[in-house]
Amino acid sequence: WNLGSLLGFLLGLQLLSGILLVFYYGTEMNFDSVHYIMYEVSGGWLMRVVHFNGASFFFLCLYLHVFKGIFLMSYRLVGVWVFGVFMVFLFMAVGFMGYVLIYSQMSFWAAVVITSLLTVLPVLGESLVYFIWGGFSVVG
């Protein structure tokens, strides 16, 4: 009960800080716009710190919430459990896309690793990589 409420609060905090950050973020020069937010925008560094630390705390609480559900055998409520697992995968995908938005060296190699992991899927692997990245490899 408490972890779910905390997750809702953190999700709202992520949405608010993300909306405030998007006013200064530019997709044509990703890394430079993040640098601009950190050093030129008044309070931009604070909003970015709130955003990326909030994401880390969100996922910590999310995993604790899942483990609490496993420990209390809440998986017996199949519909709720399936929806929750779907939400976990959705949040992980959104979090990864947010991580890649910066397009720094670490996010580039994270994208390369995830692309490599997707290619080993038996039937859909290569098609999924082409769909997500618009080609077989990450370029930019």
C-alpha positions as CSV (number, residue, x, y, z in Angstrom):
1,W,0.0,0.0,0.0
2,N,2.7,2.5,0.9
3,L,5.0,1.5,-2.0
4,G,2.2,1.9,-4.5
5,S,1.5,5.4,-3.2
6,L,5.2,6.3,-3.2
7,L,5.4,5.0,-6.8
8,G,2.5,7.2,-7.8
9,F,4.1,10.2,-6.2
10,L,7.5,9.5,-7.9
11,L,5.8,9.0,-11.2
12,G,4.1,12.4,-10.9
13,L,7.5,13.9,-9.9
14,Q,9.1,12.4,-13.0
15,L,6.3,13.7,-15.2
16,L,6.6,17.2,-13.8
17,S,10.4,17.4,-13.9
18,G,10.4,15.9,-17.4
19,I,7.9,18.4,-18.7
20,L,10.0,21.2,-17.2
21,L,13.2,19.8,-18.7
22,V,11.7,19.5,-22.1
23,F,11.3,23.2,-22.5
24,Y,15.0,23.5,-22.8
25,Y,15.9,20.2,-24.4
26,G,16.7,20.1,-28.1
27,T,16.9,17.0,-30.2
28,E,19.2,18.3,-32.8
29,M,22.1,18.8,-30.4
30,N,21.3,16.3,-27.6
31,F,24.4,16.5,-25.5
32,D,24.8,20.2,-25.9
33,S,21.3,20.9,-24.8
34,V,21.8,18.8,-21.6
35,H,25.0,20.8,-21.0
36,Y,23.0,24.0,-21.6
37,I,20.4,22.9,-19.0
38,M,23.0,22.0,-16.5
39,Y,25.1,25.2,-16.7
40,E,23.1,28.0,-18.3
41,V,19.4,27.6,-17.3
42,S,18.6,28.9,-13.8
43,G,17.8,26.0,-11.6
44,G,18.2,23.6,-14.5
45,W,20.8,21.5,-12.7
46,L,18.4,21.0,-9.8
47,M,15.6,19.9,-12.1
48,R,17.9,17.5,-13.9
49,V,19.2,16.1,-10.6
50,V,15.6,15.6,-9.3
51,H,14.7,13.9,-12.6
52,F,17.6,11.3,-12.8
53,N,17.7,10.6,-9.0
54,G,13.9,10.4,-9.0
55,A,14.1,7.8,-11.8
56,S,16.6,5.7,-9.7
57,F,14.5,5.9,-6.6
58,F,11.4,5.1,-8.7
59,F,13.0,1.9,-10.0
60,L,14.2,1.0,-6.5
61,C,10.7,1.3,-5.2
62,L,9.3,-0.5,-8.2
63,Y,11.5,-3.6,-7.6
64,L,10.7,-3.5,-3.9
65,H,7.0,-3.4,-4.7
66,V,7.4,-6.4,-7.0
67,F,9.4,-8.4,-4.4
68,K,6.8,-7.5,-1.8
69,G,4.1,-9.0,-4.1
70,I,6.2,-12.1,-4.6
71,F,6.8,-12.5,-0.9
72,L,3.1,-12.0,0.0
73,M,2.0,-14.4,-2.9
74,S,0.0,-11.7,-4.6
75,Y,0.6,-13.4,-7.9
76,R,-2.5,-15.5,-7.2
77,L,-4.5,-12.5,-8.4
78,V,-3.5,-13.3,-12.0
79,G,-5.1,-10.3,-13.8
80,V,-3.5,-7.8,-11.4
81,W,-0.2,-9.6,-11.6
82,V,-0.1,-9.7,-15.4
83,F,-1.0,-6.0,-15.6
84,G,1.7,-5.2,-13.0
85,V,4.4,-7.2,-15.0
86,F,3.3,-5.4,-18.1
87,M,3.7,-2.0,-16.3
88,V,7.2,-3.0,-15.1
89,F,8.3,-3.8,-18.7
90,L,6.7,-0.6,-19.9
91,F,8.5,1.5,-17.3
92,M,11.8,-0.1,-18.0
93,A,11.4,0.6,-21.8
94,V,10.5,4.2,-21.1
95,G,13.3,4.6,-18.6
96,F,15.8,3.2,-21.2
97,M,14.5,5.6,-23.9
98,G,15.0,8.5,-21.5
99,Y,18.5,7.3,-20.7
100,V,19.3,7.1,-24.5
101,L,18.0,10.7,-25.1
102,I,21.1,12.3,-23.8
103,Y,23.2,10.5,-26.4
104,S,26.4,10.5,-24.5
105,Q,29.1,7.8,-24.7
106,M,27.4,5.7,-22.0
107,S,23.9,6.0,-23.5
108,F,25.3,5.1,-27.0
109,W,26.9,1.9,-25.7
110,A,23.8,1.1,-23.7
111,A,21.8,1.3,-26.9
112,V,24.4,-0.9,-28.6
113,V,24.2,-3.5,-25.9
114,I,20.4,-3.6,-25.9
115,T,20.4,-3.9,-29.7
116,S,22.8,-6.8,-29.4
117,L,20.5,-8.5,-26.9
118,L,17.5,-8.1,-29.1
119,T,19.1,-9.8,-32.1
120,V,19.3,-13.2,-30.3
121,L,15.5,-13.5,-30.2
122,P,14.6,-16.4,-32.4
123,V,12.0,-15.1,-34.9
124,L,11.5,-11.4,-34.2
125,G,15.0,-10.4,-33.2
126,E,16.2,-8.7,-36.4
127,S,12.8,-7.3,-37.3
128,L,12.5,-5.8,-33.8
129,V,15.9,-4.1,-34.0
130,Y,15.0,-2.6,-37.4
131,F,11.7,-1.4,-36.0
132,I,13.2,0.2,-32.9
133,W,16.4,1.7,-34.3
134,G,15.4,2.2,-37.9
135,G,18.3,0.0,-39.1
136,F,20.4,-2.9,-37.9
137,S,22.9,-0.9,-35.9
138,V,22.9,2.3,-33.8
139,V,24.2,5.2,-35.8
140,G,24.1,8.9,-35.2
